[in-house]
Amino acid sequence: MKNIFRNFVAGCTALCLAAGAWAQLSIDFSSANGTGTAQDKVLIQNIRVTTPVANPFDPGHNTTAESSYNVIFTFDPASLHLIPQSITQASGIGANTCATVNVQVYNSVLGVAGPIAGATVLIGTRSATTNSSGIASFTGLPAGSTGFSVFATGYVPTSQVATLNCLTVNTVAMASSPSSGQTGGLTTGQFRVILTWGADPWDLDSHMTGPNADGTRWHVYYSDKNSGSIC
């Protein structure tokens, strides 16, 4: 954890934390949450940073300024450190919170014909509940990589990352798999791969392959959905 703090401070220095006495700077991970973005990367949201700021109405004394940051860390296998790759200010003075997003949550078995109402969508420390159409809306978000989590009764919790922009209203589709015991839920030994896509990316495929006992390989994909070796 000390390495994470050290690297985060080093990464922030040039970008966003040029002010104040470093001895009094405070970095707080207690309300942060993380979502994997790649095999060697993780997005950690809501890292709270407080810095001392001179009080113009009380010379010689400081007030405290608080901001929060979303940071993508890359894992360095050589040093076993998490190295900051990109930093986005999510709140506080100077933050550009111009993004709006509609999060569409639906049943992964039924697809868009099965919107999930009453689901809780979390973005950092903010939350919203989906309406009867399965949509939760957020405004005032920072542009850039953002992690989303969905929790709904009877469904497996779902998380993913999307890149938001401030030019249009962003739309993020999230499919939640029914829990075991629910209609469409999985039983022991089963698993489900869920793909969601729209305008970006406009197409997305999933291929699964593995060894057969005779030395050949099985291959399951959209046009060949079954394999006698694994089904």
C-alpha positions in Angstrom: 0.0 0.0 0.0 2.9 2.4 0.7 4.1 1.9 -2.9 0.6 2.7 -4.2 0.6 5.9 -2.2 4.1 6.9 -3.3 3.4 6.3 -6.9 0.1 8.0 -6.9 1.6 11.1 -5.3 4.4 11.1 -7.9 1.9 10.8 -10.7 -0.3 13.6 -9.4 2.4 16.1 -8.8 2.7 17.3 -12.4 -1.0 17.0 -13.1 -3.0 18.3 -10.3 -1.4 18.8 -6.9 1.1 21.5 -7.2 0.0 23.5 -4.2 0.6 23.4 -0.5 2.9 21.8 2.1 3.4 18.2 1.1 3.8 17.1 4.7 0.1 17.9 5.2 -1.2 16.3 2.1 -3.6 13.5 2.7 -4.6 10.7 0.4 -7.6 8.6 1.4 -8.6 5.3 -0.2 -11.3 4.4 2.3 -14.2 5.2 -0.1 -12.4 4.2 -3.3 -13.5 1.3 -5.5 -11.8 -0.5 -8.3 -12.7 -2.1 -11.6 -10.4 -4.1 -13.8 -10.0 -2.6 -17.3 -7.4 -5.1 -18.7 -5.3 -8.0 -17.6 -2.7 -5.7 -16.1 -4.7 -2.5 -15.4 -7.2 -1.4 -12.8 -9.3 1.8 -12.6 -9.6 3.0 -9.0 -12.3 5.7 -8.5 -12.9 8.3 -5.8 -9.4 8.6 -4.4 -9.9 11.5 -2.0 -7.0 14.1 -1.7 -6.9 16.9 0.7 -4.4 19.7 0.5 -3.7 22.8 2.7 -4.7 26.1 1.1 -3.7 29.5 2.5 -6.7 31.3 4.0 -6.8 34.9 2.7 -9.1 36.0 5.5 -6.9 34.5 8.2 -3.2 35.1 7.3 -0.9 32.4 8.6 -3.5 29.8 8.7 -4.7 27.2 6.1 -8.0 25.8 5.1 -8.4 22.4 3.5 -9.3 21.8 -0.1 -10.6 18.4 -1.1 -10.7 16.8 -4.5 -11.2 13.3 -5.8 -9.5 11.5 -8.6 -10.0 8.5 -10.8 -6.7 6.8 -11.6 -5.9 3.9 -14.0 -3.0 1.9 -12.6 -0.8 -0.5 -14.6 0.7 -3.5 -12.7 4.5 -3.7 -13.1 5.4 -7.4 -12.7 9.1 -6.6 -12.2 8.7 -4.3 -9.2 5.3 -5.6 -8.1 4.1 -1.9 -8.1 0.9 -0.3 -9.3 2.1 2.6 -11.5 -0.4 5.4 -12.3 -1.0 5.5 -16.0 -3.7 8.3 -16.3 -5.4 10.6 -13.8 -8.8 12.3 -14.1 -10.0 14.8 -11.5 -13.5 13.8 -10.6 -14.5 16.5 -8.1 -13.2 19.6 -6.5 -12.0 23.0 -7.8 -10.9 22.6 -11.4 -12.7 19.4 -12.1 -14.4 19.2 -15.6 -17.6 17.3 -14.7 -19.4 17.7 -18.0 -20.4 14.2 -18.9 -24.0 12.8 -18.9 -24.8 9.1 -19.1 -27.8 6.8 -19.3 -27.1 3.3 -18.0 -29.4 0.7 -19.5 -29.6 -2.5 -17.3 -31.3 -5.6 -18.7 -31.6 -9.4 -18.1 -28.7 -11.1 -19.9 -31.0 -14.0 -20.8 -33.8 -11.9 -22.3 -31.6 -9.2 -23.7 -33.0 -5.7 -24.3 -36.5 -7.2 -24.1 -35.9 -7.7 -20.4 -35.1 -4.4 -18.7 -34.5 -4.6 -15.0 -36.3 -2.0 -13.0 -35.3 -1.1 -9.4 -31.6 -2.0 -9.9 -29.0 0.1 -8.2 -26.3 1.6 -10.4 -23.1 2.8 -8.7 -20.5 5.2 -10.2 -17.9 5.9 -7.6 -19.8 7.1 -4.5 -22.9 8.1 -6.6 -25.9 5.9 -7.0 -29.2 5.9 -9.0 -32.1 3.4 -9.4 -33.2 2.2 -12.7 -36.7 3.2 -13.8 -39.4 0.9 -15.4 -37.3 0.9 -18.7 -34.2 -0.2 -16.8 -32.5 3.1 -17.2 -30.5 5.1 -14.6 -29.3 8.6 -15.5 -26.3 10.6 -14.2 -25.1 14.1 -14.9 -22.0 16.0 -13.8 -19.5 13.1 -14.4 -15.9 13.6 -15.5 -14.9 12.6 -19.0 -12.7 9.5 -19.4 -12.7 6.0 -18.2 -15.5 5.4 -15.7 -16.4 2.2 -13.7 -20.0 1.1 -13.4 -21.5 -1.5 -11.0 -25.0 -2.9 -10.9 -26.8 -4.6 -8.0 -30.3 -6.0 -8.4 -32.3 -8.6 -6.3 -32.2 -11.9 -8.1 -29.2 -11.1 -10.2 -25.4 -11.5 -10.0 -23.6 -8.2 -9.4 -22.1 -6.7 -12.6 -19.2 -4.3 -13.2 -17.7 -2.8 -16.3 -15.8 0.2 -17.5 -16.8 2.7 -20.3 -15.2 5.8 -21.6 -17.4 8.9 -21.3 -17.3 12.1 -23.3 -18.8 15.5 -23.0 -20.0 16.0 -26.6 -23.1 13.8 -26.5 -25.2 12.0 -23.9 -23.4 8.7 -23.3 -25.3 5.4 -23.3 -23.9 2.3 -21.4 -25.6 -1.1 -21.7 -25.1 -3.5 -18.8 -26.5 -7.1 -18.8 -26.9 -8.8 -15.4 -27.1 -12.6 -15.2 -29.9 -14.2 -13.1 -28.8 -15.7 -9.8 -28.8 -19.4 -9.2 -32.3 -20.6 -8.5 -33.9 -17.8 -10.7 -35.2 -18.4 -14.2 -32.2 -18.5 -16.4 -29.8 -18.8 -13.5 -26.8 -21.0 -13.8 -26.2 -24.3 -11.9 -23.0 -25.9 -10.7 -20.5 -26.4 -13.6 -22.2 -23.9 -15.8 -20.9 -20.4 -16.8 -22.1 -17.6 -19.1 -20.2 -15.1 -21.3 -22.1 -11.9 -21.8 -21.3 -9.5 -24.6 -22.8 -6.0 -24.9 -22.1 -3.6 -27.7 -23.6 -0.8 -29.7 -22.3 2.0 -31.8 -18.9 1.7 -30.2 -17.9 -1.1 -30.6 -20.3 -1.8 -33.4 -19.6 -5.5 -33.3 -18.1 -7.9 -30.8 -17.5 -11.6 -30.9 -16.6 -14.3 -28.3 -14.6 -17.4 -29.1 -13.9 -20.3 -26.7 -11.5 -23.1 -27.4 -9.8 -26.0 -25.6 -8.2 -29.4 -26.0 -10.0 -32.6 -26.8 -8.9 -36.0 -25.6 -7.7 -37.0 -29.1 -5.3 -34.0 -29.4 -7.6 -31.8 -31.5 -9.3 -28.7 -30.2 -13.0 -27.8 -29.7 -14.1 -24.3 -30.8 -17.4 -22.7 -29.7 -18.6 -19.4 -31.1 -21.8 -17.8 -32.4 -22.2 -19.9 -35.5 -21.1 -23.2 -33.7 -22.7 -23.0 -30.3 -22.2 -26.6 -29.1 -19.3 -28.9 -28.5 -19.7 -32.6 -27.5 -16.5 -32.3 -25.5 -17.8 -29.6 -23.1 -21.6 -29.7 -23.3 
